[in-house]
Amino acid sequence: MTRHYQYGWDAATNRPKREEELAESAEDAATLQFLKHHELKHRIAVMPDDDLSAKYLVSGIPQAVLIDRDGSIRMIKVGSGEENAAALEAMIKQTLGVNEQAAK
């Protein structure tokens, strides 16, 4: 989940770019470009305010909160990178009961 932060997309550098008074629709389009560039396939949601961020004690961006089917928080990871991605993937598999050998 995210919210609007006034960031567009700079196609020349393939990076987000701060833009004052950016329309929400333009920022939504920039978010889609970000997802496409980084080949991210998971769903995202844009929230209208910070209420949900406060509930989950968001302390950095990006922050991933893995919630199981029962609604329990299984893992919180702040920041990007291979280590966090691997930890989240492992916890998802554990939560779903996926056997590593069966997945290969």
TIBA-266524 format. One record per atom (N, C-alpha, C): residue in one letter; atom name; x negated, y negated, z negated. Coordinates in steps of 0.1 Angstrom, whole numbers, plus 5000, padded with zeros to 4 digits. Layout:
N
+------+------+------+------+------+
: type : atom :    u :    v :    w :
+------+------+------+------+------+
:    A :   CA :    X :    Y :    Z :
...
+------+------+------+------+------+
***
This chain:
104
+------+------+------+------+------+
: type : atom :    u :    v :    w :
+------+------+------+------+------+
:    M :    N : 4992 : 5012 : 5000 :
:    M :   CA : 5000 : 5000 : 5000 :
:    M :    C : 4991 : 4988 : 5000 :
:    T :    N : 4996 : 4977 : 5006 :
:    T :   CA : 4989 : 4965 : 5006 :
:    T :    C : 4999 : 4954 : 5005 :
:    R :    N : 4994 : 4942 : 5005 :
:    R :   CA : 5003 : 4930 : 5006 :
:    R :    C : 4996 : 4920 : 5016 :
:    H :    N : 5002 : 4909 : 5019 :
:    H :   CA : 4997 : 4900 : 5028 :
:    H :    C : 4986 : 4892 : 5021 :
:    Y :    N : 4974 : 4891 : 5027 :
:    Y :   CA : 4963 : 4884 : 5022 :
:    Y :    C : 4958 : 4872 : 5031 :
:    Q :    N : 4965 : 4870 : 5042 :
:    Q :   CA : 4961 : 4859 : 5051 :
:    Q :    C : 4948 : 4864 : 5059 :
:    Y :    N : 4948 : 4876 : 5064 :
:    Y :   CA : 4937 : 4881 : 5072 :
:    Y :    C : 4943 : 4885 : 5086 :
:    G :    N : 4936 : 4880 : 5096 :
:    G :   CA : 4939 : 4885 : 5109 :
:    G :    C : 4928 : 4895 : 5113 :
:    W :    N : 4927 : 4897 : 5126 :
:    W :   CA : 4917 : 4907 : 5132 :
:    W :    C : 4909 : 4900 : 5142 :
:    D :    N : 4896 : 4901 : 5140 :
:    D :   CA : 4887 : 4895 : 5150 :
:    D :    C : 4882 : 4906 : 5160 :
:    A :    N : 4888 : 4906 : 5172 :
:    A :   CA : 4885 : 4917 : 5181 :
:    A :    C : 4870 : 4917 : 5186 :
:    A :    N : 4864 : 4906 : 5185 :
:    A :   CA : 4849 : 4905 : 5189 :
:    A :    C : 4840 : 4912 : 5180 :
:    T :    N : 4844 : 4912 : 5167 :
:    T :   CA : 4835 : 4918 : 5157 :
:    T :    C : 4841 : 4931 : 5151 :
:    N :    N : 4854 : 4933 : 5155 :
:    N :   CA : 4861 : 4945 : 5149 :
:    N :    C : 4861 : 4944 : 5134 :
:    R :    N : 4865 : 4932 : 5129 :
:    R :   CA : 4865 : 4930 : 5114 :
:    R :    C : 4877 : 4921 : 5111 :
:    P :    N : 4882 : 4922 : 5098 :
:    P :   CA : 4892 : 4913 : 5094 :
:    P :    C : 4886 : 4899 : 5093 :
:    K :    N : 4895 : 4889 : 5095 :
:    K :   CA : 4890 : 4875 : 5095 :
:    K :    C : 4901 : 4867 : 5087 :
:    R :    N : 4896 : 4859 : 5077 :
:    R :   CA : 4905 : 4851 : 5070 :
:    R :    C : 4911 : 4840 : 5079 :
:    E :    N : 4924 : 4838 : 5078 :
:    E :   CA : 4931 : 4828 : 5086 :
:    E :    C : 4942 : 4822 : 5077 :
:    E :    N : 4940 : 4809 : 5075 :
:    E :   CA : 4950 : 4801 : 5067 :
:    E :    C : 4963 : 4801 : 5074 :
:    E :    N : 4974 : 4802 : 5067 :
:    E :   CA : 4988 : 4801 : 5072 :
:    E :    C : 4991 : 4810 : 5083 :
:    L :    N : 4986 : 4822 : 5082 :
:    L :   CA : 4988 : 4833 : 5092 :
:    L :    C : 5002 : 4838 : 5090 :
:    A :    N : 5010 : 4839 : 5101 :
:    A :   CA : 5023 : 4845 : 5100 :
:    A :    C : 5023 : 4860 : 5096 :
:    E :    N : 5032 : 4864 : 5088 :
:    E :   CA : 5032 : 4878 : 5083 :
:    E :    C : 5032 : 4888 : 5095 :
:    S :    N : 5039 : 4885 : 5106 :
:    S :   CA : 5040 : 4894 : 5117 :
:    S :    C : 5026 : 4895 : 5124 :
:    A :    N : 5018 : 4884 : 5124 :
:    A :   CA : 5005 : 4884 : 5129 :
:    A :    C : 4995 : 4892 : 5120 :
:    E :    N : 4997 : 4891 : 5107 :
:    E :   CA : 4989 : 4899 : 5098 :
:    E :    C : 4993 : 4914 : 5099 :
:    D :    N : 5005 : 4917 : 5101 :
:    D :   CA : 5009 : 4931 : 5102 :
:    D :    C : 5003 : 4937 : 5115 :
:    A :    N : 5002 : 4929 : 5126 :
:    A :   CA : 4996 : 4933 : 5138 :
:    A :    C : 4981 : 4935 : 5135 :
:    A :    N : 4974 : 4927 : 5128 :
:    A :   CA : 4960 : 4928 : 5124 :
:    A :    C : 4958 : 4940 : 5116 :
:    T :    N : 4967 : 4943 : 5107 :
:    T :   CA : 4966 : 4956 : 5099 :
:    T :    C : 4966 : 4968 : 5108 :
:    L :    N : 4975 : 4968 : 5117 :
:    L :   CA : 4975 : 4979 : 5127 :
:    L :    C : 4962 : 4981 : 5135 :
:    Q :    N : 4956 : 4969 : 5138 :
:    Q :   CA : 4943 : 4970 : 5145 :
:    Q :    C : 4933 : 4976 : 5136 :
:    F :    N : 4933 : 4972 : 5123 :
:    F :   CA : 4923 : 4977 : 5113 :
:    F :    C : 4925 : 4992 : 5112 :
:    L :    N : 4937 : 4997 : 5111 :
:    L :   CA : 4940 : 5011 : 5110 :
:    L :    C : 4935 : 5019 : 5123 :
:    K :    N : 4937 : 5013 : 5134 :
:    K :   CA : 4933 : 5019 : 5147 :
:    K :    C : 4918 : 5019 : 5148 :
:    H :    N : 4911 : 5008 : 5145 :
:    H :   CA : 4897 : 5008 : 5146 :
:    H :    C : 4890 : 5018 : 5137 :
:    H :    N : 4895 : 5020 : 5125 :
:    H :   CA : 4889 : 5029 : 5115 :
:    H :    C : 4895 : 5043 : 5116 :
:    E :    N : 4904 : 5045 : 5126 :
:    E :   CA : 4910 : 5058 : 5129 :
:    E :    C : 4917 : 5064 : 5116 :
:    L :    N : 4924 : 5055 : 5109 :
:    L :   CA : 4931 : 5059 : 5097 :
:    L :    C : 4945 : 5064 : 5101 :
:    K :    N : 4949 : 5075 : 5097 :
:    K :   CA : 4961 : 5081 : 5101 :
:    K :    C : 4972 : 5082 : 5090 :
:    H :    N : 4969 : 5077 : 5078 :
:    H :   CA : 4978 : 5078 : 5067 :
:    H :    C : 4988 : 5066 : 5068 :
:    R :    N : 4999 : 5068 : 5062 :
:    R :   CA : 5009 : 5057 : 5063 :
:    R :    C : 5005 : 5046 : 5053 :
:    I :    N : 5009 : 5034 : 5056 :
:    I :   CA : 5007 : 5023 : 5047 :
:    I :    C : 5021 : 5015 : 5046 :
:    A :    N : 5022 : 5008 : 5035 :
:    A :   CA : 5033 : 5000 : 5033 :
:    A :    C : 5028 : 4986 : 5029 :
:    V :    N : 5035 : 4976 : 5033 :
:    V :   CA : 5032 : 4962 : 5029 :
:    V :    C : 5043 : 4957 : 5019 :
:    M :    N : 5038 : 4954 : 5007 :
:    M :   CA : 5047 : 4950 : 4997 :
:    M :    C : 5049 : 4935 : 4996 :
:    P :    N : 5061 : 4931 : 4992 :
:    P :   CA : 5064 : 4916 : 4992 :
:    P :    C : 5057 : 4909 : 4981 :
:    D :    N : 5052 : 4916 : 4971 :
:    D :   CA : 5046 : 4909 : 4959 :
:    D :    C : 5037 : 4918 : 4952 :
:    D :    N : 5032 : 4915 : 4940 :
:    D :   CA : 5021 : 4922 : 4933 :
:    D :    C : 5027 : 4931 : 4922 :
:    D :    N : 5040 : 4933 : 4922 :
:    D :   CA : 5046 : 4941 : 4911 :
:    D :    C : 5041 : 4955 : 4911 :
:    L :    N : 5040 : 4962 : 4922 :
:    L :   CA : 5036 : 4976 : 4922 :
:    L :    C : 5021 : 4976 : 4919 :
:    S :    N : 5013 : 4967 : 4924 :
:    S :   CA : 4999 : 4966 : 4921 :
:    S :    C : 4996 : 4965 : 4906 :
:    A :    N : 5004 : 4957 : 4900 :
:    A :   CA : 5003 : 4955 : 4885 :
:    A :    C : 5007 : 4968 : 4878 :
:    K :    N : 5017 : 4975 : 4883 :
:    K :   CA : 5021 : 4988 : 4876 :
:    K :    C : 5010 : 4998 : 4877 :
:    Y :    N : 5003 : 4999 : 4888 :
:    Y :   CA : 4992 : 5009 : 4889 :
:    Y :    C : 4978 : 5003 : 4886 :
:    L :    N : 4978 : 4992 : 4880 :
:    L :   CA : 4966 : 4986 : 4875 :
:    L :    C : 4955 : 4985 : 4886 :
:    V :    N : 4959 : 4980 : 4897 :
:    V :   CA : 4950 : 4978 : 4908 :
:    V :    C : 4939 : 4969 : 4904 :
:    S :    N : 4926 : 4973 : 4906 :
:    S :   CA : 4915 : 4965 : 4901 :
:    S :    C : 4905 : 4962 : 4912 :
:    G :    N : 4908 : 4967 : 4924 :
:    G :   CA : 4899 : 4964 : 4936 :
:    G :    C : 4906 : 4968 : 4949 :
:    I :    N : 4900 : 4964 : 4960 :
:    I :   CA : 4905 : 4967 : 4973 :
:    I :    C : 4894 : 4973 : 4981 :
:    P :    N : 4895 : 4984 : 4987 :
:    P :   CA : 4908 : 4993 : 4986 :
:    P :    C : 4908 : 5001 : 4973 :
:    Q :    N : 4920 : 5004 : 4969 :
:    Q :   CA : 4922 : 5013 : 4958 :
:    Q :    C : 4932 : 5024 : 4962 :
:    A :    N : 4928 : 5036 : 4960 :
:    A :   CA : 4937 : 5048 : 4963 :
:    A :    C : 4942 : 5053 : 4950 :
:    V :    N : 4955 : 5056 : 4950 :
:    V :   CA : 4962 : 5062 : 4938 :
:    V :    C : 4968 : 5074 : 4943 :
:    L :    N : 4964 : 5086 : 4939 :
:    L :   CA : 4969 : 5099 : 4943 :
:    L :    C : 4980 : 5103 : 4933 :
:    I :    N : 4992 : 5104 : 4938 :
:    I :   CA : 5004 : 5107 : 4930 :
:    I :    C : 5009 : 5121 : 4934 :
:    D :    N : 5011 : 5130 : 4925 :
:    D :   CA : 5016 : 5143 : 4929 :
:    D :    C : 5031 : 5143 : 4930 :
:    R :    N : 5036 : 5155 : 4934 :
:    R :   CA : 5051 : 5156 : 4936 :
:    R :    C : 5059 : 5153 : 4924 :
:    D :    N : 5053 : 5155 : 4912 :
:    D :   CA : 5060 : 5152 : 4900 :
:    D :    C : 5060 : 5137 : 4896 :
:    G :    N : 5052 : 5129 : 4903 :
:    G :   CA : 5051 : 5115 : 4900 :
:    G :    C : 5039 : 5112 : 4891 :
:    S :    N : 5031 : 5122 : 4888 :
:    S :   CA : 5019 : 5120 : 4879 :
:    S :    C : 5008 : 5115 : 4887 :
:    I :    N : 5000 : 5106 : 4881 :
:    I :   CA : 4988 : 5101 : 4888 :
:    I :    C : 4977 : 5111 : 4886 :
:    R :    N : 4972 : 5116 : 4897 :
:    R :   CA : 4962 : 5126 : 4897 :
:    R :    C : 4948 : 5120 : 4898 :
:    M :    N : 4946 : 5109 : 4905 :
:    M :   CA : 4933 : 5103 : 4907 :
:    M :    C : 4935 : 5089 : 4911 :
:    I :    N : 4926 : 5080 : 4907 :
:    I :   CA : 4925 : 5067 : 4911 :
:    I :    C : 4910 : 5064 : 4916 :
:    K :    N : 4909 : 5059 : 4928 :
:    K :   CA : 4895 : 5056 : 4933 :
:    K :    C : 4895 : 5042 : 4938 :
:    V :    N : 4886 : 5034 : 4934 :
:    V :   CA : 4884 : 5021 : 4939 :
:    V :    C : 4872 : 5020 : 4948 :
:    G :    N : 4874 : 5014 : 4960 :
:    G :   CA : 4863 : 5013 : 4970 :
:    G :    C : 4865 : 5023 : 4981 :
:    S :    N : 4857 : 5020 : 4991 :
:    S :   CA : 4857 : 5029 : 5003 :
:    S :    C : 4844 : 5037 : 5003 :
:    G :    N : 4843 : 5046 : 5012 :
:    G :   CA : 4831 : 5054 : 5014 :
:    G :    C : 4834 : 5069 : 5014 :
:    E :    N : 4824 : 5076 : 5018 :
:    E :   CA : 4825 : 5091 : 5020 :
:    E :    C : 4827 : 5098 : 5007 :
:    E :    N : 4820 : 5093 : 4996 :
:    E :   CA : 4822 : 5100 : 4983 :
:    E :    C : 4836 : 5099 : 4978 :
:    N :    N : 4842 : 5087 : 4979 :
:    N :   CA : 4856 : 5086 : 4974 :
:    N :    C : 4865 : 5094 : 4983 :
:    A :    N : 4863 : 5093 : 4996 :
:    A :   CA : 4871 : 5101 : 5006 :
:    A :    C : 4871 : 5116 : 5003 :
:    A :    N : 4859 : 5121 : 5000 :
:    A :   CA : 4857 : 5135 : 4998 :
:    A :    C : 4864 : 5139 : 4984 :
:    A :    N : 4863 : 5130 : 4974 :
:    A :   CA : 4869 : 5133 : 4961 :
:    A :    C : 4884 : 5133 : 4963 :
:    L :    N : 4890 : 5124 : 4970 :
:    L :   CA : 4904 : 5123 : 4972 :
:    L :    C : 4909 : 5135 : 4980 :
:    E :    N : 4902 : 5139 : 4991 :
:    E :   CA : 4906 : 5151 : 4998 :
:    E :    C : 4906 : 5164 : 4990 :
:    A :    N : 4895 : 5165 : 4982 :
:    A :   CA : 4894 : 5177 : 4973 :
:    A :    C : 4906 : 5177 : 4963 :
:    M :    N : 4910 : 5166 : 4957 :
:    M :   CA : 4921 : 5165 : 4948 :
:    M :    C : 4934 : 5168 : 4955 :
:    I :    N : 4936 : 5163 : 4967 :
:    I :   CA : 4948 : 5166 : 4975 :
:    I :    C : 4949 : 5181 : 4977 :
:    K :    N : 4938 : 5187 : 4981 :
:    K :   CA : 4939 : 5201 : 4983 :
:    K :    C : 4942 : 5209 : 4970 :
:    Q :    N : 4935 : 5205 : 4959 :
:    Q :   CA : 4938 : 5211 : 4946 :
:    Q :    C : 4952 : 5209 : 4942 :
:    T :    N : 4957 : 5197 : 4944 :
:    T :   CA : 4971 : 5194 : 4940 :
:    T :    C : 4981 : 5203 : 4948 :
:    L :    N : 4978 : 5204 : 4961 :
:    L :   CA : 4987 : 5212 : 4970 :
:    L :    C : 4984 : 5227 : 4969 :
:    G :    N : 4974 : 5231 : 4961 :
:    G :   CA : 4971 : 5245 : 4960 :
:    G :    C : 4965 : 5251 : 4972 :
:    V :    N : 4958 : 5243 : 4980 :
:    V :   CA : 4951 : 5248 : 4992 :
:    V :    C : 4938 : 5254 : 4989 :
:    N :    N : 4936 : 5266 : 4993 :
:    N :   CA : 4923 : 5273 : 4990 :
:    N :    C : 4913 : 5269 : 5001 :
:    E :    N : 4901 : 5264 : 4997 :
:    E :   CA : 4891 : 5260 : 5006 :
:    E :    C : 4888 : 5270 : 5017 :
:    Q :    N : 4887 : 5283 : 5013 :
:    Q :   CA : 4884 : 5293 : 5023 :
:    Q :    C : 4895 : 5295 : 5033 :
:    A :    N : 4907 : 5294 : 5029 :
:    A :   CA : 4919 : 5295 : 5038 :
:    A :    C : 4920 : 5283 : 5047 :
:    A :    N : 4915 : 5271 : 5043 :
:    A :   CA : 4916 : 5259 : 5051 :
:    A :    C : 4905 : 5259 : 5062 :
:    K :    N : 4895 : 5268 : 5062 :
:    K :   CA : 4884 : 5268 : 5072 :
:    K :    C : 4888 : 5276 : 5083 :
+------+------+------+------+------+
***
